[in-house]
Amino acid sequence: MKREYDFSKGERGKFYKQDLKLNLPIYLEPENMTFVESIAERKKSDLSTVVNILIKTDKQLAEVIK
């Protein structure tokens, strides 16, 4: 590494996107992945759809318990 870098010609915020939404990867434990994959196969659906359905259902249950 250099001792100093020249940022005098740099442009602040060049890559900033105000309304940018990132879809971050989520990693499931192997046992959970197997469970979700089996549901997706039976429903002939993709993993994201199954996980979203499970989360929505869990949220509904949590609201009832409150």
PDB file of N, CA, C and O in Angstrom:
ATOM      1  N   MET A   1       0.830  -1.185   0.000  1.00  0.00           N
ATOM      2  CA  MET A   1       0.000   0.000   0.000  1.00  0.00           C
ATOM      3  C   MET A   1       0.868   1.240   0.000  1.00  0.00           C
ATOM      4  O   MET A   1       1.959   1.269   0.571  1.00  0.00           O
ATOM      5  N   LYS A   2       0.356   2.251  -0.650  1.00  0.00           N
ATOM      6  CA  LYS A   2       1.053   3.526  -0.631  1.00  0.00           C
ATOM      7  C   LYS A   2       0.827   4.197   0.717  1.00  0.00           C
ATOM      8  O   LYS A   2      -0.130   3.885   1.427  1.00  0.00           O
ATOM      9  N   ARG A   3       1.711   5.113   1.058  1.00  0.00           N
ATOM     10  CA  ARG A   3       1.531   5.862   2.300  1.00  0.00           C
ATOM     11  C   ARG A   3       0.355   6.811   2.200  1.00  0.00           C
ATOM     12  O   ARG A   3      -0.366   7.012   3.178  1.00  0.00           O
ATOM     13  N   GLU A   4       0.150   7.408   1.009  1.00  0.00           N
ATOM     14  CA  GLU A   4      -0.937   8.357   0.788  1.00  0.00           C
ATOM     15  C   GLU A   4      -1.586   8.099  -0.565  1.00  0.00           C
ATOM     16  O   GLU A   4      -0.937   7.650  -1.509  1.00  0.00           O
ATOM     17  N   TYR A   5      -2.851   8.384  -0.635  1.00  0.00           N
ATOM     18  CA  TYR A   5      -3.590   8.280  -1.889  1.00  0.00           C
ATOM     19  C   TYR A   5      -4.181   9.649  -2.203  1.00  0.00           C
ATOM     20  O   TYR A   5      -4.559  10.388  -1.295  1.00  0.00           O
ATOM     21  N   ASP A   6      -4.259   9.985  -3.488  1.00  0.00           N
ATOM     22  CA  ASP A   6      -4.779  11.274  -3.904  1.00  0.00           C
ATOM     23  C   ASP A   6      -6.241  11.128  -4.313  1.00  0.00           C
ATOM     24  O   ASP A   6      -6.555  10.545  -5.351  1.00  0.00           O
ATOM     25  N   PHE A   7      -7.127  11.665  -3.481  1.00  0.00           N
ATOM     26  CA  PHE A   7      -8.548  11.623  -3.773  1.00  0.00           C
ATOM     27  C   PHE A   7      -9.073  12.984  -4.233  1.00  0.00           C
ATOM     28  O   PHE A   7     -10.283  13.210  -4.239  1.00  0.00           O
ATOM     29  N   SER A   8      -8.180  13.881  -4.615  1.00  0.00           N
ATOM     30  CA  SER A   8      -8.589  15.238  -4.978  1.00  0.00           C
ATOM     31  C   SER A   8      -9.492  15.266  -6.213  1.00  0.00           C
ATOM     32  O   SER A   8     -10.268  16.206  -6.386  1.00  0.00           O
ATOM     33  N   LYS A   9      -9.402  14.265  -7.058  1.00  0.00           N
ATOM     34  CA  LYS A   9     -10.249  14.221  -8.252  1.00  0.00           C
ATOM     35  C   LYS A   9     -11.413  13.240  -8.074  1.00  0.00           C
ATOM     36  O   LYS A   9     -12.106  12.905  -9.036  1.00  0.00           O
ATOM     37  N   GLY A  10     -11.616  12.790  -6.849  1.00  0.00           N
ATOM     38  CA  GLY A  10     -12.707  11.858  -6.565  1.00  0.00           C
ATOM     39  C   GLY A  10     -14.051  12.560  -6.584  1.00  0.00           C
ATOM     40  O   GLY A  10     -14.136  13.773  -6.393  1.00  0.00           O
ATOM     41  N   GLU A  11     -15.100  11.787  -6.815  1.00  0.00           N
ATOM     42  CA  GLU A  11     -16.452  12.339  -6.876  1.00  0.00           C
ATOM     43  C   GLU A  11     -17.278  11.707  -5.764  1.00  0.00           C
ATOM     44  O   GLU A  11     -17.531  10.503  -5.775  1.00  0.00           O
ATOM     45  N   ARG A  12     -17.695  12.526  -4.806  1.00  0.00           N
ATOM     46  CA  ARG A  12     -18.463  12.038  -3.662  1.00  0.00           C
ATOM     47  C   ARG A  12     -19.845  11.568  -4.122  1.00  0.00           C
ATOM     48  O   ARG A  12     -20.530  12.269  -4.867  1.00  0.00           O
ATOM     49  N   GLY A  13     -20.239  10.402  -3.681  1.00  0.00           N
ATOM     50  CA  GLY A  13     -21.570   9.886  -3.971  1.00  0.00           C
ATOM     51  C   GLY A  13     -21.768   9.369  -5.383  1.00  0.00           C
ATOM     52  O   GLY A  13     -22.907   9.203  -5.819  1.00  0.00           O
ATOM     53  N   LYS A  14     -20.708   9.115  -6.095  1.00  0.00           N
ATOM     54  CA  LYS A  14     -20.810   8.694  -7.495  1.00  0.00           C
ATOM     55  C   LYS A  14     -21.654   7.430  -7.663  1.00  0.00           C
ATOM     56  O   LYS A  14     -22.408   7.318  -8.630  1.00  0.00           O
ATOM     57  N   PHE A  15     -21.538   6.495  -6.749  1.00  0.00           N
ATOM     58  CA  PHE A  15     -22.244   5.227  -6.867  1.00  0.00           C
ATOM     59  C   PHE A  15     -23.439   5.121  -5.908  1.00  0.00           C
ATOM     60  O   PHE A  15     -24.036   4.052  -5.782  1.00  0.00           O
ATOM     61  N   TYR A  16     -23.787   6.216  -5.239  1.00  0.00           N
ATOM     62  CA  TYR A  16     -24.900   6.226  -4.292  1.00  0.00           C
ATOM     63  C   TYR A  16     -26.229   6.210  -5.037  1.00  0.00           C
ATOM     64  O   TYR A  16     -26.452   7.021  -5.936  1.00  0.00           O
ATOM     65  N   LYS A  17     -27.092   5.303  -4.669  1.00  0.00           N
ATOM     66  CA  LYS A  17     -28.434   5.217  -5.239  1.00  0.00           C
ATOM     67  C   LYS A  17     -29.415   5.279  -4.074  1.00  0.00           C
ATOM     68  O   LYS A  17     -29.479   4.348  -3.271  1.00  0.00           O
ATOM     69  N   GLN A  18     -30.182   6.365  -3.972  1.00  0.00           N
ATOM     70  CA  GLN A  18     -31.035   6.601  -2.819  1.00  0.00           C
ATOM     71  C   GLN A  18     -32.074   5.510  -2.602  1.00  0.00           C
ATOM     72  O   GLN A  18     -32.244   5.050  -1.473  1.00  0.00           O
ATOM     73  N   ASP A  19     -32.761   5.090  -3.631  1.00  0.00           N
ATOM     74  CA  ASP A  19     -33.853   4.120  -3.482  1.00  0.00           C
ATOM     75  C   ASP A  19     -33.431   2.691  -3.805  1.00  0.00           C
ATOM     76  O   ASP A  19     -34.276   1.846  -4.102  1.00  0.00           O
ATOM     77  N   LEU A  20     -32.152   2.421  -3.750  1.00  0.00           N
ATOM     78  CA  LEU A  20     -31.649   1.101  -4.083  1.00  0.00           C
ATOM     79  C   LEU A  20     -32.063   0.083  -3.022  1.00  0.00           C
ATOM     80  O   LEU A  20     -31.896   0.321  -1.826  1.00  0.00           O
ATOM     81  N   LYS A  21     -32.600  -1.044  -3.467  1.00  0.00           N
ATOM     82  CA  LYS A  21     -32.945  -2.141  -2.563  1.00  0.00           C
ATOM     83  C   LYS A  21     -32.082  -3.330  -2.945  1.00  0.00           C
ATOM     84  O   LYS A  21     -32.084  -3.766  -4.097  1.00  0.00           O
ATOM     85  N   LEU A  22     -31.357  -3.844  -1.989  1.00  0.00           N
ATOM     86  CA  LEU A  22     -30.497  -4.986  -2.239  1.00  0.00           C
ATOM     87  C   LEU A  22     -31.176  -6.252  -1.743  1.00  0.00           C
ATOM     88  O   LEU A  22     -31.773  -6.265  -0.667  1.00  0.00           O
ATOM     89  N   ASN A  23     -31.083  -7.302  -2.523  1.00  0.00           N
ATOM     90  CA  ASN A  23     -31.549  -8.616  -2.100  1.00  0.00           C
ATOM     91  C   ASN A  23     -30.328  -9.400  -1.649  1.00  0.00           C
ATOM     92  O   ASN A  23     -29.561  -9.922  -2.457  1.00  0.00           O
ATOM     93  N   LEU A  24     -30.175  -9.466  -0.344  1.00  0.00           N
ATOM     94  CA  LEU A  24     -29.022 -10.158   0.210  1.00  0.00           C
ATOM     95  C   LEU A  24     -29.281 -11.659   0.252  1.00  0.00           C
ATOM     96  O   LEU A  24     -30.406 -12.088   0.508  1.00  0.00           O
ATOM     97  N   PRO A  25     -28.259 -12.450   0.006  1.00  0.00           N
ATOM     98  CA  PRO A  25     -28.458 -13.900   0.083  1.00  0.00           C
ATOM     99  C   PRO A  25     -28.685 -14.334   1.540  1.00  0.00           C
ATOM    100  O   PRO A  25     -28.104 -13.778   2.472  1.00  0.00           O
ATOM    101  N   ILE A  26     -29.520 -15.311   1.696  1.00  0.00           N
ATOM    102  CA  ILE A  26     -29.785 -15.855   3.025  1.00  0.00           C
ATOM    103  C   ILE A  26     -29.407 -17.327   2.986  1.00  0.00           C
ATOM    104  O   ILE A  26     -29.824 -18.061   2.090  1.00  0.00           O
ATOM    105  N   TYR A  27     -28.630 -17.745   3.945  1.00  0.00           N
ATOM    106  CA  TYR A  27     -28.140 -19.113   3.980  1.00  0.00           C
ATOM    107  C   TYR A  27     -28.874 -19.889   5.067  1.00  0.00           C
ATOM    108  O   TYR A  27     -28.896 -19.488   6.230  1.00  0.00           O
ATOM    109  N   LEU A  28     -29.468 -20.996   4.669  1.00  0.00           N
ATOM    110  CA  LEU A  28     -30.194 -21.844   5.604  1.00  0.00           C
ATOM    111  C   LEU A  28     -29.299 -22.972   6.093  1.00  0.00           C
ATOM    112  O   LEU A  28     -28.392 -23.421   5.392  1.00  0.00           O
ATOM    113  N   GLU A  29     -29.574 -23.413   7.301  1.00  0.00           N
ATOM    114  CA  GLU A  29     -28.878 -24.587   7.818  1.00  0.00           C
ATOM    115  C   GLU A  29     -29.306 -25.781   6.964  1.00  0.00           C
ATOM    116  O   GLU A  29     -30.421 -25.797   6.442  1.00  0.00           O
ATOM    117  N   PRO A  30     -28.435 -26.777   6.818  1.00  0.00           N
ATOM    118  CA  PRO A  30     -28.737 -27.915   5.938  1.00  0.00           C
ATOM    119  C   PRO A  30     -30.087 -28.575   6.220  1.00  0.00           C
ATOM    120  O   PRO A  30     -30.813 -28.920   5.287  1.00  0.00           O
ATOM    121  N   GLU A  31     -30.425 -28.750   7.490  1.00  0.00           N
ATOM    122  CA  GLU A  31     -31.696 -29.389   7.854  1.00  0.00           C
ATOM    123  C   GLU A  31     -32.888 -28.547   7.377  1.00  0.00           C
ATOM    124  O   GLU A  31     -33.876 -29.081   6.874  1.00  0.00           O
ATOM    125  N   ASN A  32     -32.776 -27.226   7.545  1.00  0.00           N
ATOM    126  CA  ASN A  32     -33.851 -26.335   7.101  1.00  0.00           C
ATOM    127  C   ASN A  32     -33.941 -26.288   5.582  1.00  0.00           C
ATOM    128  O   ASN A  32     -35.036 -26.221   5.024  1.00  0.00           O
ATOM    129  N   MET A  33     -32.803 -26.321   4.919  1.00  0.00           N
ATOM    130  CA  MET A  33     -32.785 -26.299   3.458  1.00  0.00           C
ATOM    131  C   MET A  33     -33.462 -27.551   2.907  1.00  0.00           C
ATOM    132  O   MET A  33     -34.240 -27.468   1.957  1.00  0.00           O
ATOM    133  N   THR A  34     -33.175 -28.688   3.486  1.00  0.00           N
ATOM    134  CA  THR A  34     -33.797 -29.944   3.058  1.00  0.00           C
ATOM    135  C   THR A  34     -35.315 -29.873   3.226  1.00  0.00           C
ATOM    136  O   THR A  34     -36.071 -30.303   2.354  1.00  0.00           O
ATOM    137  N   PHE A  35     -35.745 -29.326   4.360  1.00  0.00           N
ATOM    138  CA  PHE A  35     -37.169 -29.175   4.645  1.00  0.00           C
ATOM    139  C   PHE A  35     -37.847 -28.297   3.592  1.00  0.00           C
ATOM    140  O   PHE A  35     -38.886 -28.668   3.047  1.00  0.00           O
ATOM    141  N   VAL A  36     -37.260 -27.137   3.309  1.00  0.00           N
ATOM    142  CA  VAL A  36     -37.838 -26.199   2.339  1.00  0.00           C
ATOM    143  C   VAL A  36     -37.806 -26.793   0.928  1.00  0.00           C
ATOM    144  O   VAL A  36     -38.760 -26.635   0.166  1.00  0.00           O
ATOM    145  N   GLU A  37     -36.726 -27.467   0.584  1.00  0.00           N
ATOM    146  CA  GLU A  37     -36.630 -28.098  -0.741  1.00  0.00           C
ATOM    147  C   GLU A  37     -37.723 -29.149  -0.934  1.00  0.00           C
ATOM    148  O   GLU A  37     -38.308 -29.253  -2.012  1.00  0.00           O
ATOM    149  N   SER A  38     -37.990 -29.919   0.107  1.00  0.00           N
ATOM    150  CA  SER A  38     -39.014 -30.961  -0.016  1.00  0.00           C
ATOM    151  C   SER A  38     -40.394 -30.344  -0.228  1.00  0.00           C
ATOM    152  O   SER A  38     -41.189 -30.861  -1.012  1.00  0.00           O
ATOM    153  N   ILE A  39     -40.681 -29.257   0.457  1.00  0.00           N
ATOM    154  CA  ILE A  39     -41.961 -28.570   0.260  1.00  0.00           C
ATOM    155  C   ILE A  39     -42.038 -28.008  -1.162  1.00  0.00           C
ATOM    156  O   ILE A  39     -43.059 -28.143  -1.837  1.00  0.00           O
ATOM    157  N   ALA A  40     -40.952 -27.381  -1.606  1.00  0.00           N
ATOM    158  CA  ALA A  40     -40.922 -26.780  -2.953  1.00  0.00           C
ATOM    159  C   ALA A  40     -41.144 -27.842  -4.028  1.00  0.00           C
ATOM    160  O   ALA A  40     -41.852 -27.600  -5.004  1.00  0.00           O
ATOM    161  N   GLU A  41     -40.545 -29.006  -3.853  1.00  0.00           N
ATOM    162  CA  GLU A  41     -40.732 -30.091  -4.825  1.00  0.00           C
ATOM    163  C   GLU A  41     -42.190 -30.535  -4.872  1.00  0.00           C
ATOM    164  O   GLU A  41     -42.764 -30.705  -5.948  1.00  0.00           O
ATOM    165  N   ARG A  42     -42.786 -30.723  -3.687  1.00  0.00           N
ATOM    166  CA  ARG A  42     -44.183 -31.173  -3.637  1.00  0.00           C
ATOM    167  C   ARG A  42     -45.129 -30.155  -4.250  1.00  0.00           C
ATOM    168  O   ARG A  42     -46.099 -30.521  -4.914  1.00  0.00           O
ATOM    169  N   LYS A  43     -44.846 -28.873  -4.028  1.00  0.00           N
ATOM    170  CA  LYS A  43     -45.715 -27.815  -4.545  1.00  0.00           C
ATOM    171  C   LYS A  43     -45.329 -27.374  -5.949  1.00  0.00           C
ATOM    172  O   LYS A  43     -45.997 -26.532  -6.549  1.00  0.00           O
ATOM    173  N   LYS A  44     -44.246 -27.947  -6.470  1.00  0.00           N
ATOM    174  CA  LYS A  44     -43.716 -27.540  -7.779  1.00  0.00           C
ATOM    175  C   LYS A  44     -43.501 -26.028  -7.820  1.00  0.00           C
ATOM    176  O   LYS A  44     -43.968 -25.328  -8.719  1.00  0.00           O
ATOM    177  N   SER A  45     -42.777 -25.560  -6.810  1.00  0.00           N
ATOM    178  CA  SER A  45     -42.520 -24.132  -6.638  1.00  0.00           C
ATOM    179  C   SER A  45     -41.032 -23.911  -6.416  1.00  0.00           C
ATOM    180  O   SER A  45     -40.265 -24.865  -6.284  1.00  0.00           O
ATOM    181  N   ASP A  46     -40.627 -22.638  -6.375  1.00  0.00           N
ATOM    182  CA  ASP A  46     -39.213 -22.350  -6.115  1.00  0.00           C
ATOM    183  C   ASP A  46     -39.003 -22.088  -4.619  1.00  0.00           C
ATOM    184  O   ASP A  46     -39.959 -21.864  -3.875  1.00  0.00           O
ATOM    185  N   LEU A  47     -37.751 -22.119  -4.200  1.00  0.00           N
ATOM    186  CA  LEU A  47     -37.415 -21.990  -2.787  1.00  0.00           C
ATOM    187  C   LEU A  47     -37.849 -20.646  -2.209  1.00  0.00           C
ATOM    188  O   LEU A  47     -38.371 -20.590  -1.095  1.00  0.00           O
ATOM    189  N   SER A  48     -37.640 -19.570  -2.954  1.00  0.00           N
ATOM    190  CA  SER A  48     -37.989 -18.236  -2.449  1.00  0.00           C
ATOM    191  C   SER A  48     -39.471 -18.129  -2.119  1.00  0.00           C
ATOM    192  O   SER A  48     -39.846 -17.558  -1.094  1.00  0.00           O
ATOM    193  N   THR A  49     -40.299 -18.672  -2.975  1.00  0.00           N
ATOM    194  CA  THR A  49     -41.744 -18.624  -2.745  1.00  0.00           C
ATOM    195  C   THR A  49     -42.110 -19.388  -1.482  1.00  0.00           C
ATOM    196  O   THR A  49     -42.907 -18.911  -0.674  1.00  0.00           O
ATOM    197  N   VAL A  50     -41.535 -20.564  -1.309  1.00  0.00           N
ATOM    198  CA  VAL A  50     -41.837 -21.383  -0.128  1.00  0.00           C
ATOM    199  C   VAL A  50     -41.369 -20.682   1.144  1.00  0.00           C
ATOM    200  O   VAL A  50     -42.100 -20.646   2.133  1.00  0.00           O
ATOM    201  N   VAL A  51     -40.174 -20.133   1.127  1.00  0.00           N
ATOM    202  CA  VAL A  51     -39.653 -19.446   2.315  1.00  0.00           C
ATOM    203  C   VAL A  51     -40.526 -18.243   2.649  1.00  0.00           C
ATOM    204  O   VAL A  51     -40.825 -18.004   3.819  1.00  0.00           O
ATOM    205  N   ASN A  52     -40.938 -17.486   1.638  1.00  0.00           N
ATOM    206  CA  ASN A  52     -41.804 -16.334   1.888  1.00  0.00           C
ATOM    207  C   ASN A  52     -43.145 -16.752   2.476  1.00  0.00           C
ATOM    208  O   ASN A  52     -43.663 -16.080   3.367  1.00  0.00           O
ATOM    209  N   ILE A  53     -43.709 -17.844   1.992  1.00  0.00           N
ATOM    210  CA  ILE A  53     -44.974 -18.339   2.540  1.00  0.00           C
ATOM    211  C   ILE A  53     -44.789 -18.748   4.003  1.00  0.00           C
ATOM    212  O   ILE A  53     -45.621 -18.425   4.851  1.00  0.00           O
ATOM    213  N   LEU A  54     -43.706 -19.453   4.293  1.00  0.00           N
ATOM    214  CA  LEU A  54     -43.444 -19.877   5.671  1.00  0.00           C
ATOM    215  C   LEU A  54     -43.277 -18.670   6.605  1.00  0.00           C
ATOM    216  O   LEU A  54     -43.779 -18.676   7.729  1.00  0.00           O
ATOM    217  N   ILE A  55     -42.581 -17.653   6.139  1.00  0.00           N
ATOM    218  CA  ILE A  55     -42.375 -16.459   6.967  1.00  0.00           C
ATOM    219  C   ILE A  55     -43.698 -15.727   7.188  1.00  0.00           C
ATOM    220  O   ILE A  55     -43.977 -15.292   8.306  1.00  0.00           O
ATOM    221  N   LYS A  56     -44.516 -15.583   6.146  1.00  0.00           N
ATOM    222  CA  LYS A  56     -45.813 -14.919   6.291  1.00  0.00           C
ATOM    223  C   LYS A  56     -46.687 -15.659   7.294  1.00  0.00           C
ATOM    224  O   LYS A  56     -47.342 -15.043   8.135  1.00  0.00           O
ATOM    225  N   THR A  57     -46.691 -16.989   7.199  1.00  0.00           N
ATOM    226  CA  THR A  57     -47.484 -17.797   8.125  1.00  0.00           C
ATOM    227  C   THR A  57     -46.975 -17.626   9.551  1.00  0.00           C
ATOM    228  O   THR A  57     -47.763 -17.506  10.489  1.00  0.00           O
ATOM    229  N   ASP A  58     -45.667 -17.614   9.707  1.00  0.00           N
ATOM    230  CA  ASP A  58     -45.068 -17.438  11.025  1.00  0.00           C
ATOM    231  C   ASP A  58     -45.417 -16.063  11.598  1.00  0.00           C
ATOM    232  O   ASP A  58     -45.694 -15.936  12.790  1.00  0.00           O
ATOM    233  N   LYS A  59     -45.402 -15.049  10.755  1.00  0.00           N
ATOM    234  CA  LYS A  59     -45.770 -13.703  11.208  1.00  0.00           C
ATOM    235  C   LYS A  59     -47.231 -13.667  11.673  1.00  0.00           C
ATOM    236  O   LYS A  59     -47.544 -13.042  12.686  1.00  0.00           O
ATOM    237  N   GLN A  60     -48.118 -14.335  10.936  1.00  0.00           N
ATOM    238  CA  GLN A  60     -49.517 -14.370  11.317  1.00  0.00           C
ATOM    239  C   GLN A  60     -49.703 -15.062  12.660  1.00  0.00           C
ATOM    240  O   GLN A  60     -50.485 -14.603  13.493  1.00  0.00           O
ATOM    241  N   LEU A  61     -48.987 -16.165  12.873  1.00  0.00           N
ATOM    242  CA  LEU A  61     -49.057 -16.873  14.145  1.00  0.00           C
ATOM    243  C   LEU A  61     -48.542 -15.997  15.288  1.00  0.00           C
ATOM    244  O   LEU A  61     -49.126 -15.971  16.371  1.00  0.00           O
ATOM    245  N   ALA A  62     -47.454 -15.290  15.039  1.00  0.00           N
ATOM    246  CA  ALA A  62     -46.872 -14.417  16.066  1.00  0.00           C
ATOM    247  C   ALA A  62     -47.849 -13.293  16.434  1.00  0.00           C
ATOM    248  O   ALA A  62     -47.937 -12.908  17.600  1.00  0.00           O
ATOM    249  N   GLU A  63     -48.576 -12.771  15.452  1.00  0.00           N
ATOM    250  CA  GLU A  63     -49.563 -11.715  15.728  1.00  0.00           C
ATOM    251  C   GLU A  63     -50.695 -12.243  16.592  1.00  0.00           C
ATOM    252  O   GLU A  63     -51.172 -11.542  17.484  1.00  0.00           O
ATOM    253  N   VAL A  64     -51.131 -13.476  16.337  1.00  0.00           N
ATOM    254  CA  VAL A  64     -52.220 -14.070  17.131  1.00  0.00           C
ATOM    255  C   VAL A  64     -51.763 -14.272  18.565  1.00  0.00           C
ATOM    256  O   VAL A  64     -52.541 -14.062  19.495  1.00  0.00           O
ATOM    257  N   ILE A  65     -50.523 -14.673  18.757  1.00  0.00           N
ATOM    258  CA  ILE A  65     -49.988 -14.951  20.083  1.00  0.00           C
ATOM    259  C   ILE A  65     -49.815 -13.679  20.910  1.00  0.00           C
ATOM    260  O   ILE A  65     -49.942 -13.712  22.134  1.00  0.00           O
ATOM    261  N   LYS A  66     -49.526 -12.561  20.247  1.00  0.00           N
ATOM    262  CA  LYS A  66     -49.328 -11.290  20.972  1.00  0.00           C
ATOM    263  C   LYS A  66     -50.439 -11.064  21.877  1.00  0.00           C
ATOM    264  O   LYS A  66     -50.467 -10.053  22.579  1.00  0.00           O
TER     265      LYS A  66
END
